[in-house]
Amino acid sequence: MRSLKRNGVNVVSATADGKNAVKSALTRVYPNARFQRCLVHIQRYAETYITQKPKTLAGQELKEIVSTLNQIDSQIAKMTFISKINDWRRRHNDFLKERTTKDDGSGWCIHIET
């Protein structure tokens, strides 16, 4: 980023994979620039938690919602996506809270991969 700035480039916004290095460098060198995570990278990351063929209704619905991530091309599409995710969370809240508990009281979420 410093090299870009030295060469007269004024970065207004940047899109990257979400790793901290790019965002940190951008913030340090261009504090007023906007940063956005790449939608394809967000989608790929989300898909690592969803099996290829979800067996649960929650997993099937989430896979369908996540598959539309890279189609967000406007503020309205963004708000629609967020609304769908929030609605999905509300409908499957109990499912998401299901836990396995050991005799000592420790436990973990059952549905880490949906």
Rosetta constraint file for C-alpha pairs under 8 A:
AtomPair CA 1 CA 5 HARMONIC 6.26 0.50
AtomPair CA 1 CA 25 HARMONIC 6.35 0.50
AtomPair CA 1 CA 26 HARMONIC 6.52 0.50
AtomPair CA 1 CA 29 HARMONIC 6.36 0.50
AtomPair CA 2 CA 6 HARMONIC 6.08 0.50
AtomPair CA 2 CA 29 HARMONIC 6.32 0.50
AtomPair CA 3 CA 7 HARMONIC 6.23 0.50
AtomPair CA 4 CA 8 HARMONIC 6.51 0.50
AtomPair CA 4 CA 9 HARMONIC 5.25 0.50
AtomPair CA 4 CA 10 HARMONIC 7.73 0.50
AtomPair CA 5 CA 9 HARMONIC 5.12 0.50
AtomPair CA 5 CA 10 HARMONIC 6.46 0.50
AtomPair CA 5 CA 29 HARMONIC 7.65 0.50
AtomPair CA 11 CA 30 HARMONIC 6.81 0.50
AtomPair CA 11 CA 33 HARMONIC 6.35 0.50
AtomPair CA 12 CA 30 HARMONIC 7.88 0.50
AtomPair CA 12 CA 32 HARMONIC 7.38 0.50
AtomPair CA 12 CA 33 HARMONIC 4.61 0.50
AtomPair CA 12 CA 34 HARMONIC 6.37 0.50
AtomPair CA 13 CA 33 HARMONIC 4.97 0.50
AtomPair CA 13 CA 34 HARMONIC 4.44 0.50
AtomPair CA 13 CA 35 HARMONIC 5.68 0.50
AtomPair CA 13 CA 36 HARMONIC 7.75 0.50
AtomPair CA 14 CA 26 HARMONIC 7.91 0.50
AtomPair CA 14 CA 33 HARMONIC 7.47 0.50
AtomPair CA 14 CA 34 HARMONIC 6.41 0.50
AtomPair CA 14 CA 35 HARMONIC 5.07 0.50
AtomPair CA 14 CA 36 HARMONIC 6.32 0.50
AtomPair CA 15 CA 35 HARMONIC 5.95 0.50
AtomPair CA 15 CA 36 HARMONIC 4.79 0.50
AtomPair CA 15 CA 37 HARMONIC 5.53 0.50
AtomPair CA 15 CA 38 HARMONIC 5.67 0.50
AtomPair CA 16 CA 22 HARMONIC 7.01 0.50
AtomPair CA 16 CA 23 HARMONIC 7.95 0.50
AtomPair CA 16 CA 35 HARMONIC 7.89 0.50
AtomPair CA 16 CA 36 HARMONIC 6.70 0.50
AtomPair CA 16 CA 37 HARMONIC 5.29 0.50
AtomPair CA 16 CA 38 HARMONIC 5.33 0.50
AtomPair CA 17 CA 37 HARMONIC 5.65 0.50
AtomPair CA 17 CA 38 HARMONIC 5.36 0.50
AtomPair CA 17 CA 41 HARMONIC 5.58 0.50
AtomPair CA 17 CA 42 HARMONIC 7.69 0.50
AtomPair CA 18 CA 22 HARMONIC 7.78 0.50
AtomPair CA 18 CA 23 HARMONIC 7.47 0.50
AtomPair CA 18 CA 36 HARMONIC 7.88 0.50
AtomPair CA 18 CA 37 HARMONIC 5.09 0.50
AtomPair CA 18 CA 38 HARMONIC 7.09 0.50
AtomPair CA 18 CA 41 HARMONIC 7.63 0.50
AtomPair CA 19 CA 23 HARMONIC 7.19 0.50
AtomPair CA 20 CA 24 HARMONIC 5.74 0.50
AtomPair CA 21 CA 25 HARMONIC 6.08 0.50
AtomPair CA 22 CA 26 HARMONIC 6.03 0.50
AtomPair CA 23 CA 27 HARMONIC 6.09 0.50
AtomPair CA 23 CA 35 HARMONIC 6.65 0.50
AtomPair CA 24 CA 28 HARMONIC 6.12 0.50
AtomPair CA 25 CA 29 HARMONIC 6.09 0.50
AtomPair CA 25 CA 30 HARMONIC 7.99 0.50
AtomPair CA 26 CA 30 HARMONIC 5.28 0.50
AtomPair CA 26 CA 31 HARMONIC 6.82 0.50
AtomPair CA 26 CA 33 HARMONIC 7.09 0.50
AtomPair CA 26 CA 35 HARMONIC 7.86 0.50
AtomPair CA 27 CA 31 HARMONIC 4.44 0.50
AtomPair CA 27 CA 32 HARMONIC 7.38 0.50
AtomPair CA 27 CA 33 HARMONIC 7.10 0.50
AtomPair CA 37 CA 41 HARMONIC 7.40 0.50
AtomPair CA 37 CA 42 HARMONIC 7.06 0.50
AtomPair CA 38 CA 42 HARMONIC 6.34 0.50
AtomPair CA 39 CA 43 HARMONIC 6.06 0.50
AtomPair CA 39 CA 69 HARMONIC 6.31 0.50
AtomPair CA 39 CA 70 HARMONIC 5.33 0.50
AtomPair CA 39 CA 72 HARMONIC 7.95 0.50
AtomPair CA 40 CA 44 HARMONIC 6.12 0.50
AtomPair CA 40 CA 69 HARMONIC 7.39 0.50
AtomPair CA 40 CA 70 HARMONIC 5.59 0.50
AtomPair CA 41 CA 45 HARMONIC 6.05 0.50
AtomPair CA 42 CA 46 HARMONIC 6.17 0.50
AtomPair CA 42 CA 69 HARMONIC 7.88 0.50
AtomPair CA 43 CA 47 HARMONIC 6.12 0.50
AtomPair CA 43 CA 66 HARMONIC 6.25 0.50
AtomPair CA 43 CA 67 HARMONIC 7.15 0.50
AtomPair CA 43 CA 69 HARMONIC 6.05 0.50
AtomPair CA 43 CA 70 HARMONIC 6.99 0.50
AtomPair CA 44 CA 48 HARMONIC 6.53 0.50
AtomPair CA 45 CA 49 HARMONIC 7.48 0.50
AtomPair CA 46 CA 50 HARMONIC 6.95 0.50
AtomPair CA 46 CA 66 HARMONIC 7.14 0.50
AtomPair CA 47 CA 51 HARMONIC 7.39 0.50
AtomPair CA 47 CA 63 HARMONIC 7.46 0.50
AtomPair CA 47 CA 66 HARMONIC 7.46 0.50
AtomPair CA 49 CA 112 HARMONIC 6.88 0.50
AtomPair CA 49 CA 113 HARMONIC 4.63 0.50
AtomPair CA 49 CA 114 HARMONIC 6.34 0.50
AtomPair CA 50 CA 54 HARMONIC 6.97 0.50
AtomPair CA 50 CA 59 HARMONIC 6.66 0.50
AtomPair CA 50 CA 62 HARMONIC 7.89 0.50
AtomPair CA 50 CA 63 HARMONIC 6.62 0.50
AtomPair CA 50 CA 113 HARMONIC 5.41 0.50
AtomPair CA 50 CA 114 HARMONIC 4.90 0.50
AtomPair CA 51 CA 59 HARMONIC 7.82 0.50
AtomPair CA 51 CA 113 HARMONIC 6.67 0.50
AtomPair CA 51 CA 114 HARMONIC 6.36 0.50
AtomPair CA 53 CA 60 HARMONIC 7.64 0.50
AtomPair CA 54 CA 59 HARMONIC 5.11 0.50
AtomPair CA 54 CA 60 HARMONIC 5.32 0.50
AtomPair CA 54 CA 63 HARMONIC 7.82 0.50
AtomPair CA 54 CA 114 HARMONIC 6.54 0.50
AtomPair CA 55 CA 59 HARMONIC 6.79 0.50
AtomPair CA 55 CA 60 HARMONIC 6.99 0.50
AtomPair CA 56 CA 60 HARMONIC 6.24 0.50
AtomPair CA 56 CA 114 HARMONIC 7.32 0.50
AtomPair CA 57 CA 61 HARMONIC 6.10 0.50
AtomPair CA 58 CA 62 HARMONIC 6.07 0.50
AtomPair CA 58 CA 88 HARMONIC 7.77 0.50
AtomPair CA 58 CA 92 HARMONIC 6.45 0.50
AtomPair CA 58 CA 95 HARMONIC 7.94 0.50
AtomPair CA 58 CA 114 HARMONIC 7.08 0.50
AtomPair CA 59 CA 63 HARMONIC 6.03 0.50
AtomPair CA 59 CA 114 HARMONIC 4.64 0.50
AtomPair CA 60 CA 64 HARMONIC 6.38 0.50
AtomPair CA 61 CA 65 HARMONIC 6.32 0.50
AtomPair CA 61 CA 88 HARMONIC 7.69 0.50
AtomPair CA 62 CA 66 HARMONIC 6.01 0.50
AtomPair CA 62 CA 85 HARMONIC 7.84 0.50
AtomPair CA 62 CA 88 HARMONIC 7.32 0.50
AtomPair CA 63 CA 67 HARMONIC 6.09 0.50
AtomPair CA 64 CA 68 HARMONIC 7.04 0.50
AtomPair CA 65 CA 69 HARMONIC 7.28 0.50
AtomPair CA 65 CA 81 HARMONIC 7.51 0.50
AtomPair CA 65 CA 84 HARMONIC 7.14 0.50
AtomPair CA 65 CA 85 HARMONIC 7.22 0.50
AtomPair CA 68 CA 72 HARMONIC 7.25 0.50
AtomPair CA 68 CA 81 HARMONIC 7.91 0.50
AtomPair CA 69 CA 81 HARMONIC 7.38 0.50
AtomPair CA 71 CA 77 HARMONIC 7.99 0.50
AtomPair CA 72 CA 77 HARMONIC 5.22 0.50
AtomPair CA 72 CA 78 HARMONIC 5.74 0.50
AtomPair CA 72 CA 81 HARMONIC 7.79 0.50
AtomPair CA 73 CA 77 HARMONIC 6.28 0.50
AtomPair CA 73 CA 78 HARMONIC 7.45 0.50
AtomPair CA 74 CA 78 HARMONIC 6.21 0.50
AtomPair CA 75 CA 79 HARMONIC 6.19 0.50
AtomPair CA 76 CA 80 HARMONIC 6.12 0.50
AtomPair CA 77 CA 81 HARMONIC 6.15 0.50
AtomPair CA 78 CA 82 HARMONIC 6.25 0.50
AtomPair CA 79 CA 83 HARMONIC 6.03 0.50
AtomPair CA 80 CA 84 HARMONIC 6.23 0.50
AtomPair CA 81 CA 85 HARMONIC 6.28 0.50
AtomPair CA 82 CA 86 HARMONIC 6.09 0.50
AtomPair CA 83 CA 87 HARMONIC 6.02 0.50
AtomPair CA 84 CA 88 HARMONIC 6.05 0.50
AtomPair CA 85 CA 89 HARMONIC 6.20 0.50
AtomPair CA 86 CA 90 HARMONIC 6.26 0.50
AtomPair CA 87 CA 91 HARMONIC 6.21 0.50
AtomPair CA 88 CA 92 HARMONIC 6.10 0.50
AtomPair CA 89 CA 93 HARMONIC 5.48 0.50
AtomPair CA 92 CA 96 HARMONIC 6.22 0.50
AtomPair CA 93 CA 97 HARMONIC 6.35 0.50
AtomPair CA 94 CA 98 HARMONIC 6.50 0.50
AtomPair CA 95 CA 111 HARMONIC 7.70 0.50
AtomPair CA 96 CA 109 HARMONIC 7.58 0.50
AtomPair CA 96 CA 110 HARMONIC 7.96 0.50
AtomPair CA 96 CA 111 HARMONIC 6.34 0.50
AtomPair CA 97 CA 109 HARMONIC 6.73 0.50
AtomPair CA 98 CA 109 HARMONIC 6.00 0.50
AtomPair CA 98 CA 110 HARMONIC 5.90 0.50
AtomPair CA 98 CA 111 HARMONIC 7.23 0.50
AtomPair CA 99 CA 107 HARMONIC 6.51 0.50
AtomPair CA 99 CA 108 HARMONIC 5.45 0.50
AtomPair CA 99 CA 109 HARMONIC 4.36 0.50
AtomPair CA 99 CA 110 HARMONIC 5.12 0.50
AtomPair CA 100 CA 107 HARMONIC 5.34 0.50
AtomPair CA 100 CA 108 HARMONIC 5.61 0.50
AtomPair CA 100 CA 109 HARMONIC 6.39 0.50
AtomPair CA 100 CA 110 HARMONIC 6.13 0.50
AtomPair CA 101 CA 105 HARMONIC 5.92 0.50
AtomPair CA 101 CA 106 HARMONIC 5.71 0.50
AtomPair CA 101 CA 107 HARMONIC 4.15 0.50
AtomPair CA 101 CA 108 HARMONIC 6.81 0.50
AtomPair CA 102 CA 106 HARMONIC 5.50 0.50
AtomPair CA 102 CA 107 HARMONIC 5.80 0.50
